[in-house]
Amino acid sequence: MASQDWVDKDFYAILGIAKDASDADIKKAYRKLARQHHPDTNSGNTASEKKFKDISEAYSVLSDPDERQQYDAIRAMGGGARFAPGGAGGGNAGFEDLFGGLFTGGSGRHSGGFSTAGGIPPEFADLFGGGGFGGGAPAGYQRAPQKGADRTATTTISFAGSIRGTTIGLREPDGEVIDVRVPAGIKDGQKVRVRGKGQYGPAGNGDLMVAVNVKPHEFYTRDGDNLRIHVPVSFPEAALGADIEVPTIDGDKVKVRVPAGTPSGRTLRVKGRGVKTSKGAGDLLVTIDVAIPKKLTKDAEEAVKAFAAATADADVRAGLADKARL
């Protein structure tokens, strides 16, 4: 709701700008003056406190297109724009009747205002950590103390660190190091909350939200809570069967039985050796890749030829059996 101050105060002069100033000019002027007169940097200075109230009120009005238009209309009327004495109901009824719908329908509340704690506009919350002196609120209206805004950061950790969990240190511009505990099993792109390390606020600091990027691993990939790995085996191992050792993400090894006749591409499961979370543990999925030697010795070549000859009839019989079943 408009007030007598709209007539008595020159908000343009308070911000040191021209009457045709652009929105960008208004924001720039407010930012400069708010830094200069903010109570956090002028403790006990009543003059700066009053100045901060004035510039906050000026910005509250001039930054809103509708209120700026109303303010300019009232100022254009000069000294004639005054509150008329009310009738039986008292108050500002005469003024509201005089200007009709120019204001907010007699709601008794200023239509502007800042959404952040302490009267700081949202776009300037970074100036003072989201807090500050409540000079921008309408007269008679007290804003409830609000928590400071959250801050954001990004970090990158190793694949193993994402599986086992780790702690990283984020260095602030002032040199302070914030320890961020990354829980075991975190996925690429997930966020970790560090409480109390955000912007300052009268009702408490906000939080620091850290987005975690996970580096790819050379051998492992993640599939939900399972881990996948490809392991090469020789042809004799795949054909005859073998016990092989498979490395785990924890650094130890597990024995895996490769059944005889295992084809390339078959996946074997090792229970409980995947990603461990508070909800349980995934599995290690081992995909068998049968390795074919690029070069054979003479003896090896003869052995392969003998194998081919020995299995030729078996292959034919297997094919005939398959056709018979069809």
Buried (B, 14 or more C-beta within 10 A) or exposed (E): BBBEEBBEBEBBEBBEBEEEBEEEBBBBBBBEBBEEBBBBEBEEEEEBBEBBBBBBBBBBBBBBEEBBEBBBBBBEEEEEBEBEEBEEEEEBBBBBEEBEEEBBEBEEEBBBBBEBBBBBBEEBBEBBBBBBBBBBBBEEEEBEEBBBBBBEBEBEBEBBBBBBBBEBEBEEEEEEEBEBEBEBBBEBEBEBEBEEBBBBBBEBBBBBBBBBEBEEBEEBEBEEBBBBBBBEBBBEBBBEEBEBEBBBBEEEEBEBEBEEEBEBEBEBEBEEBBBBBEEEBBBBBBEBEBBEEEEEEEEEEEEEEEEEEEEEEEEEEEEEEEEEEE
